Amino acid sequence: MQTNLNNKAVVWSQANCPACNQAKALLDIKGIAYEVKMLGENATKQELLEVVPSARSVPQIFLNGEYV
């Protein structure tokens, strides 16, 4: 699969999250490279709230630094 080098994403996620898995699968299909910020593993809820103060659920996604 060809990777779209112009697009880079960050996905705030958590374990056992079907919506998070769907979002990552879509990014895979589109060939968009992404970094996963997994709550409870390599990120905290506090860190998420610093970036997206209104976040009440995951996934929270940034594409090329822009919140989507």
C-alpha positions in Angstrom: 0.0 0.0 0.0 1.3 3.4 -0.9 1.6 5.9 1.9 0.4 9.4 1.4 3.4 11.3 2.7 1.7 14.6 2.6 -0.7 13.7 5.3 0.2 12.8 8.9 -2.4 12.2 11.6 -2.5 11.8 15.4 -5.3 9.6 16.8 -6.1 9.9 20.5 -7.5 6.4 21.3 -8.2 3.9 24.0 -8.3 0.1 24.2 -11.5 -1.7 23.2 -12.8 1.3 21.3 -14.7 0.2 18.1 -14.8 3.8 16.8 -11.1 4.2 17.3 -10.4 1.0 15.4 -12.6 2.2 12.6 -10.9 5.5 12.4 -7.4 3.9 12.3 -8.7 1.4 9.6 -9.9 4.3 7.5 -6.5 6.0 7.8 -4.8 2.7 6.8 -7.1 2.4 3.7 -6.3 6.0 2.7 -2.6 5.4 3.2 -2.3 8.1 5.8 0.5 7.6 8.4 -0.6 8.2 12.0 0.6 8.2 15.5 -1.6 6.7 18.2 -1.9 8.4 21.6 -3.3 5.5 23.6 -5.0 6.6 26.8 -3.6 4.6 29.7 -0.5 3.5 27.8 1.5 6.4 26.2 -0.9 9.2 27.0 -3.2 10.5 29.8 -6.7 11.9 29.8 -5.2 15.1 31.2 -2.9 15.4 28.1 -5.9 14.9 25.8 -7.8 17.6 27.6 -4.9 20.0 27.3 -5.1 19.5 23.5 -8.9 19.2 23.1 -10.5 20.8 26.2 -14.0 19.8 25.1 -13.1 16.1 24.5 -15.7 13.8 26.1 -14.9 10.7 24.0 -12.4 9.1 21.6 -11.2 9.0 18.9 -10.0 12.6 18.7 -8.1 13.1 15.4 -5.7 15.6 14.1 -4.7 15.7 10.4 -1.6 17.8 9.5 -1.9 19.5 12.9 -5.6 20.4 12.4 -8.3 19.1 14.6 -10.9 17.2 12.6 
